[in-house]
């Protein structure tokens, strides 16, 4: 399942549905995924203002 590493705007509907099912079984994974997406956005935009310190 590579949908977890694909940016949400580029995911196919089937991959998105699979991820939502997976996240429903493991809320911790859903939280980690959200944090990773936030970090990826900061890297993509070269914006470190969201980092502590």
MIVO-397187 format. One record per atom (N, C-alpha, C): residue number from 1; residue in one letter; atom name; z, x, y. Coordinates in pm, 1 decimal. Example, Ala and Ser with C-alpha at 12.3 -4.5 7.8 and 13.67 -1.06 7.14 Angstrom:
{1, 'A', 'N', {780.0, 1319.0, -569.0}}
{1, 'A', 'CA', {780.0, 1230.0, -450.0}}
{1, 'A', 'C', {780.0, 1320.0, -330.0}}
{2, 'S', 'N', {708.0, 1285.0, -225.0}}
{2, 'S', 'CA', {714.0, 1367.0, -106.0}}
{2, 'S', 'C', {787.0, 1290.0, 3.0}}
//
This chain:
{1, 'X', 'N', {0.0, 85.4, -117.7}}
{1, 'X', 'CA', {0.0, 0.0, 0.0}}
{1, 'X', 'C', {0.0, 89.5, 123.3}}
{2, 'X', 'N', {-112.1, 101.8, 186.7}}
{2, 'X', 'CA', {-117.6, 182.7, 307.9}}
{2, 'X', 'C', {-96.8, 98.3, 432.8}}
{3, 'X', 'N', {-78.0, -31.6, 415.9}}
{3, 'X', 'CA', {-57.4, -119.7, 530.7}}
{3, 'X', 'C', {65.6, -84.2, 611.4}}
{4, 'X', 'N', {162.8, -22.3, 546.0}}
{4, 'X', 'CA', {286.7, 11.6, 616.0}}
{4, 'X', 'C', {265.0, 122.1, 718.5}}
{5, 'X', 'N', {163.1, 205.9, 698.1}}
{5, 'X', 'CA', {136.8, 313.1, 794.1}}
{5, 'X', 'C', {23.5, 279.8, 890.3}}
{6, 'X', 'N', {-42.4, 169.5, 867.7}}
{6, 'X', 'CA', {-152.2, 126.5, 954.0}}
{6, 'X', 'C', {-96.1, 53.7, 1075.7}}
{7, 'X', 'N', {-143.7, 86.7, 1194.4}}
{7, 'X', 'CA', {-97.2, 13.2, 1312.7}}
{7, 'X', 'C', {-120.3, -137.5, 1294.9}}
{8, 'X', 'N', {-27.6, -219.5, 1339.9}}
{8, 'X', 'CA', {-38.5, -364.1, 1318.8}}
{8, 'X', 'C', {-171.3, -423.8, 1363.5}}
{9, 'X', 'N', {-226.2, -374.7, 1473.4}}
{9, 'X', 'CA', {-351.6, -432.5, 1523.3}}
{9, 'X', 'C', {-471.1, -398.7, 1434.9}}
{10, 'X', 'N', {-455.0, -303.7, 1342.9}}
{10, 'X', 'CA', {-565.2, -265.3, 1254.9}}
{10, 'X', 'C', {-545.4, -313.0, 1111.4}}
{11, 'X', 'N', {-435.5, -381.6, 1083.8}}
{11, 'X', 'CA', {-407.1, -430.1, 948.9}}
{11, 'X', 'C', {-488.0, -553.4, 914.9}}
{12, 'X', 'N', {-527.5, -560.0, 790.7}}
{12, 'X', 'CA', {-590.7, -681.4, 740.1}}
{12, 'X', 'C', {-481.8, -786.2, 717.9}}
{13, 'X', 'N', {-520.7, -910.3, 720.1}}
{13, 'X', 'CA', {-425.8, -1019.9, 703.1}}
{13, 'X', 'C', {-349.9, -1006.3, 571.1}}
{14, 'X', 'N', {-419.4, -969.4, 465.6}}
{14, 'X', 'CA', {-354.0, -955.5, 334.7}}
{14, 'X', 'C', {-245.0, -848.1, 338.3}}
{15, 'X', 'N', {-272.6, -736.2, 402.5}}
{15, 'X', 'CA', {-173.3, -629.0, 413.2}}
{15, 'X', 'C', {-53.4, -676.2, 494.7}}
{16, 'X', 'N', {-78.4, -749.8, 601.4}}
{16, 'X', 'CA', {30.8, -801.8, 683.7}}
{16, 'X', 'C', {117.7, -898.0, 603.7}}
{17, 'X', 'N', {55.6, -983.1, 524.8}}
{17, 'X', 'CA', {131.4, -1077.6, 442.2}}
{17, 'X', 'C', {214.4, -1004.7, 337.6}}
{18, 'X', 'N', {158.8, -899.8, 277.5}}
{18, 'X', 'CA', {232.4, -821.6, 178.5}}
{18, 'X', 'C', {353.5, -753.8, 242.7}}
{19, 'X', 'N', {333.8, -700.2, 362.1}}
{19, 'X', 'CA', {445.0, -636.8, 430.9}}
{19, 'X', 'C', {555.3, -737.3, 463.1}}
{20, 'X', 'N', {518.1, -853.9, 509.4}}
{20, 'X', 'CA', {618.7, -954.8, 542.4}}
{20, 'X', 'C', {697.6, -994.8, 418.4}}
{21, 'X', 'N', {629.6, -1004.9, 304.1}}
{21, 'X', 'CA', {698.7, -1036.4, 178.8}}
{21, 'X', 'C', {794.6, -923.0, 142.6}}
{22, 'X', 'N', {748.1, -800.0, 152.0}}
{22, 'X', 'CA', {832.7, -684.5, 123.8}}
{22, 'X', 'C', {953.7, -682.1, 217.0}}
{23, 'X', 'N', {931.2, -704.6, 345.0}}
{23, 'X', 'CA', {1040.5, -703.4, 442.0}}
{23, 'X', 'C', {1139.7, -816.9, 416.5}}
{24, 'X', 'N', {1093.3, -927.7, 362.7}}
{24, 'X', 'CA', {1184.7, -1037.7, 332.3}}
{24, 'X', 'C', {1281.1, -1000.1, 220.0}}
{25, 'X', 'N', {1239.6, -911.0, 132.8}}
{25, 'X', 'CA', {1325.6, -863.6, 24.8}}
{25, 'X', 'C', {1415.6, -748.9, 69.8}}
{26, 'X', 'N', {1375.4, -679.0, 174.5}}
{26, 'X', 'CA', {1450.6, -561.3, 218.5}}
{26, 'X', 'C', {1453.9, -555.5, 371.6}}
{27, 'X', 'N', {1548.2, -625.6, 433.4}}
{27, 'X', 'CA', {1557.6, -625.8, 579.2}}
{27, 'X', 'C', {1577.3, -486.0, 638.6}}
{28, 'X', 'N', {1642.5, -397.7, 563.6}}
{28, 'X', 'CA', {1662.1, -261.2, 613.0}}
{28, 'X', 'C', {1528.1, -191.5, 630.6}}
{29, 'X', 'N', {1436.8, -213.9, 536.7}}
{29, 'X', 'CA', {1303.7, -154.8, 547.2}}
{29, 'X', 'C', {1229.5, -211.4, 668.3}}
{30, 'X', 'N', {1246.2, -339.0, 694.0}}
{30, 'X', 'CA', {1183.8, -400.9, 811.1}}
{30, 'X', 'C', {1234.9, -334.3, 938.3}}
{31, 'X', 'N', {1365.1, -306.1, 944.0}}
{31, 'X', 'CA', {1422.8, -241.8, 1061.8}}
{31, 'X', 'C', {1369.8, -98.6, 1077.7}}
{32, 'X', 'N', {1367.9, -25.0, 968.8}}
{32, 'X', 'CA', {1314.6, 112.0, 973.0}}
{32, 'X', 'C', {1168.7, 110.9, 1016.0}}
{33, 'X', 'N', {1092.9, 16.2, 964.8}}
{33, 'X', 'CA', {951.7, 6.2, 1000.7}}
{33, 'X', 'C', {935.6, -17.8, 1150.4}}
{34, 'X', 'N', {1016.8, -104.3, 1206.3}}
{34, 'X', 'CA', {1010.8, -132.2, 1350.4}}
{34, 'X', 'C', {1042.8, -6.6, 1431.3}}
{35, 'X', 'N', {1144.2, 67.6, 1389.3}}
{35, 'X', 'CA', {1178.6, 191.5, 1459.5}}
{35, 'X', 'C', {1064.5, 293.0, 1451.9}}
{36, 'X', 'N', {1001.9, 303.3, 1336.5}}
{36, 'X', 'CA', {889.5, 395.4, 1320.6}}
{36, 'X', 'C', {772.9, 353.0, 1408.6}}
{37, 'X', 'N', {745.2, 222.3, 1416.6}}
{37, 'X', 'CA', {636.6, 174.7, 1502.9}}
{37, 'X', 'C', {667.2, 207.1, 1649.5}}
{38, 'X', 'N', {792.7, 191.7, 1690.8}}
{38, 'X', 'CA', {829.9, 225.3, 1828.2}}
{38, 'X', 'C', {806.8, 373.6, 1854.9}}
{39, 'X', 'N', {846.1, 458.3, 1759.6}}
{39, 'X', 'CA', {826.5, 601.3, 1775.4}}
{39, 'X', 'C', {677.5, 635.4, 1779.4}}
{40, 'X', 'N', {599.3, 574.2, 1691.5}}
{40, 'X', 'CA', {454.2, 598.6, 1689.6}}
{40, 'X', 'C', {391.0, 559.9, 1822.4}}
{41, 'X', 'N', {436.7, 451.6, 1882.1}}
{41, 'X', 'CA', {385.5, 409.1, 2011.7}}
{41, 'X', 'C', {418.7, 513.0, 2118.6}}
{42, 'X', 'N', {541.1, 564.8, 2114.6}}
{42, 'X', 'CA', {578.0, 668.8, 2211.6}}
{42, 'X', 'C', {490.1, 791.9, 2194.7}}
{43, 'X', 'N', {464.5, 830.3, 2072.1}}
{43, 'X', 'CA', {380.1, 947.6, 2046.9}}
{43, 'X', 'C', {237.3, 921.1, 2092.7}}
{44, 'X', 'N', {183.7, 804.9, 2057.5}}
{44, 'X', 'CA', {47.2, 770.1, 2097.4}}
{44, 'X', 'C', {30.2, 771.1, 2248.6}}
{45, 'X', 'N', {132.4, 721.9, 2317.9}}
{45, 'X', 'CA', {123.7, 712.9, 2463.8}}
{45, 'X', 'C', {178.0, 837.7, 2534.0}}
{46, 'X', 'N', {225.8, 932.5, 2455.0}}
{46, 'X', 'CA', {285.1, 1055.5, 2510.1}}
{46, 'X', 'C', {392.7, 1022.9, 2613.1}}
{47, 'X', 'N', {481.2, 932.8, 2573.1}}
{47, 'X', 'CA', {587.5, 884.1, 2661.2}}
{47, 'X', 'C', {722.1, 902.0, 2592.3}}
{48, 'X', 'N', {795.9, 1003.0, 2631.0}}
{48, 'X', 'CA', {923.8, 1034.0, 2567.7}}
{48, 'X', 'C', {1042.5, 967.7, 2637.0}}
{49, 'X', 'N', {1018.1, 876.8, 2730.0}}
{49, 'X', 'CA', {1129.6, 816.3, 2804.0}}
{49, 'X', 'C', {1221.4, 734.6, 2712.4}}
{50, 'X', 'N', {1173.0, 690.9, 2599.1}}
{50, 'X', 'CA', {1256.0, 612.9, 2507.0}}
{50, 'X', 'C', {1349.1, 697.3, 2421.6}}
{51, 'X', 'N', {1334.8, 829.1, 2428.4}}
{51, 'X', 'CA', {1420.4, 916.8, 2349.7}}
{51, 'X', 'C', {1550.7, 944.5, 2423.6}}
{52, 'X', 'N', {1660.2, 953.1, 2347.7}}
{52, 'X', 'CA', {1788.8, 983.9, 2412.9}}
{52, 'X', 'C', {1790.1, 1128.0, 2465.3}}
{53, 'X', 'N', {1865.5, 1146.2, 2569.8}}
{53, 'X', 'CA', {1886.8, 1281.3, 2623.0}}
{53, 'X', 'C', {1786.5, 1321.0, 2714.5}}
//
